[in-house]
């Protein structure tokens, strides 16, 4: 199939060639932005604790099962 014979669907204009490159935004952080991050620290701590305890419980049972299986019990 020849792609050159398909109709052109986009009418997007080409960007001007003489336009200067755009400046990147200023990435400096002030104290107000950093304070907003601390708002969810307590929730993140609780989720981490719950997942940690869950993983420890599953891991302990899995290790006990494998040891018993190897010993033939």
C-alpha positions as CSV (number, residue, x, y, z in Angstrom):
1,X,0.0,0.0,0.0
2,X,1.4,3.4,-1.0
3,X,1.1,5.8,1.9
4,X,1.7,8.9,-0.3
5,X,-1.8,8.4,-1.9
6,X,-3.6,8.5,1.4
7,X,-5.5,11.8,2.2
8,X,-3.9,14.1,4.7
9,X,-5.9,14.1,7.9
10,X,-4.1,16.8,9.9
11,X,-3.9,20.5,9.2
12,X,-1.3,21.2,11.8
13,X,0.8,24.2,10.8
14,X,4.6,23.9,10.9
15,X,6.3,25.9,13.7
16,X,8.1,29.0,12.6
17,X,11.8,28.5,11.9
18,X,13.1,31.8,13.3
19,X,11.5,31.5,16.8
20,X,14.1,31.3,19.7
21,X,14.1,28.1,21.8
22,X,11.8,28.2,24.8
23,X,13.3,28.7,28.2
24,X,13.0,25.9,30.7
25,X,10.9,26.8,33.8
26,X,12.7,27.8,37.0
27,X,13.0,24.8,39.2
28,X,13.8,26.5,42.4
29,X,11.9,25.2,45.4
30,X,10.7,27.4,48.2
31,X,9.6,26.3,51.7
32,X,5.9,26.4,50.9
33,X,6.3,23.6,48.3
34,X,8.3,21.4,50.7
35,X,5.8,21.8,53.6
36,X,3.1,20.3,51.4
37,X,5.0,17.0,51.1
38,X,4.8,16.4,54.9
39,X,1.0,16.3,54.9
40,X,0.9,12.6,54.0
41,X,3.8,11.3,56.0
42,X,1.7,9.8,58.7
43,X,-0.5,7.9,56.3
44,X,2.6,6.6,54.4
45,X,4.1,5.4,57.7
46,X,1.0,3.4,58.6
47,X,0.8,1.9,55.1
48,X,4.4,0.9,55.3
49,X,4.0,-0.6,58.7
50,X,1.0,-2.7,57.7
51,X,2.7,-3.9,54.5
52,X,5.9,-4.7,56.4
53,X,4.0,-6.8,59.0
54,X,2.1,-8.6,56.3
55,X,5.2,-9.5,54.4
56,X,6.9,-10.7,57.6
57,X,4.0,-12.9,58.4
58,X,3.8,-14.4,55.0
59,X,7.6,-14.9,54.8
60,X,7.7,-16.7,58.1
61,X,5.0,-19.1,57.2
62,X,6.5,-19.8,53.8
63,X,9.9,-20.5,55.3
64,X,8.4,-22.9,57.9
65,X,6.5,-24.7,55.1
66,X,9.5,-25.2,52.9
67,X,11.7,-26.5,55.8
68,X,8.9,-29.0,56.8
69,X,8.5,-30.1,53.1
70,X,12.3,-30.7,52.8
71,X,12.4,-32.7,56.0
72,X,9.4,-34.8,54.8
73,X,7.1,-33.8,57.6
